[in-house]
Amino acid sequence: MALPSTVYRASVQLSDLDRQVYEQLQTTLAKHPSETEERLMARLLAYALCYEEELIFTKGVGSGDEPDLWAKGADGRVRLWIEVGLPDPDRLAKSCRHVERAILFACGPAQTQSRWLTQHLQKLASSRNLTVMRIESDFLGKLVGNLQRAINWSLTVTEGALYLTVGDETLETALEHLSGPPL
């Protein structure tokens, strides 16, 4: 018998001064049994950092041909393709040929992430519509340390720096832009 997904409810007060986006986000995330809590936090962070009205979570880990998040246009075609983690680089490059814009939030164990980026970043940089950002592993670890089934965040983004308040603790990090157009 397969293990069920764990459901999390998230409320994010978003103040993105860089993009002029101010929203109270309410969403539900399902953590697949094979997914790490760090990756779950990275998916929620990607959702907030790229938020637009049409952006939704997909089947993700449970489906090999879908990204973690996407936004579709009125014609049903995918406009925005967002991956989290260290995906298959060939599949990511192929998806870039079929969408307006793609974003990768690279995250994972520091050594694995470094090796993956060294091997694949140069090839992926040839996709002009792909933005590659790196999320610090330590930052995700701190988010996991505060993880509860009901997630309440206050996220402020200014000049590329993230200030995320969870309860009475404020965490700070900078997203590292590795290639492609800015967010």
C-alpha positions, -999 to 999 in steps of 0.1 A, spaced: 0 0 0 14 34 -10 19 61 16 -4 91 13 8 126 7 8 150 37 -13 181 32 -1 215 44 -21 248 44 -1 279 38 -9 316 43 18 340 30 16 378 35 37 388 4 53 422 0 75 420 -30 89 455 -34 111 444 -64 80 434 -85 55 456 -68 33 426 -58 14 428 -25 -8 399 -18 -23 377 10 -17 342 -5 -37 312 6 -28 278 -8 -26 241 -1 4 219 -8 7 182 -8 41 167 2 47 135 -17 61 107 5 94 107 -15 98 145 -12 120 162 14 107 189 36 134 212 22 120 207 -13 85 214 0 96 247 15 114 256 -18 82 249 -38 62 273 -15 90 299 -17 90 296 -55 52 301 -55 55 333 -35 85 347 -54 68 341 -88 33 347 -77 8 357 -104 -29 350 -104 -27 320 -128 2 302 -111 -7 268 -96 10 238 -82 10 207 -105 13 170 -97 51 177 -96 70 148 -81 41 124 -90 43 133 -127 75 131 -147 63 154 -174 51 184 -154 70 211 -135 64 219 -99 44 250 -108 30 265 -140 8 293 -153 -12 287 -185 -25 313 -209 -61 317 -221 -54 293 -249 -43 266 -225 -6 267 -234 20 269 -206 34 304 -203 55 300 -171 72 267 -162 88 266 -127 111 237 -115 125 233 -80 155 212 -71 179 197 -95 158 184 -124 169 164 -155 187 191 -175 176 177 -209 140 177 -199 143 213 -186 160 225 -218 133 208 -239 106 225 -219 122 259 -225 116 254 -262 79 252 -256 71 279 -230 74 317 -229 95 316 -197 110 290 -174 125 294 -139 147 269 -120 151 273 -83 182 252 -77 183 236 -43 194 205 -26 223 193 -5 252 218 -10 277 194 -25 252 177 -49 239 212 -59 274 225 -66 282 194 -87 249 196 -107 254 233 -114 290 228 -125 279 201 -149 248 217 -164 246 254 -158 266 264 -189 244 242 -212 212 256 -197 224 292 -201 219 288 -238 181 288 -232 174 325 -233 141 322 -216 154 303 -186 162 320 -153 183 300 -128 182 310 -92 199 293 -62 183 289 -28 207 285 1 205 251 17 209 265 52 180 289 47 157 260 37 170 240 67 159 268 90 124 269 74 121 231 79 130 237 116 98 258 119 76 236 97 41 230 109 10 217 90 -4 252 90 23 275 76 21 312 83 47 334 67 53 371 62 77 374 32 93 407 22 114 409 -9 136 439 -16 166 444 -37 170 406 -41 170 400 -3 143 379 13 131 386 49 108 358 60 90 359 93 78 327 109 62 332 143 85 356 161 116 347 141 128 366 110 151 347 86 171 365 60 188 353 28 196 365 -7 186 346 -38 216 340 -60 208 348 -97 230 323 -117 218 329 -153 191 342 -175 167 371 -172 160 385 -137 129 374 -118 
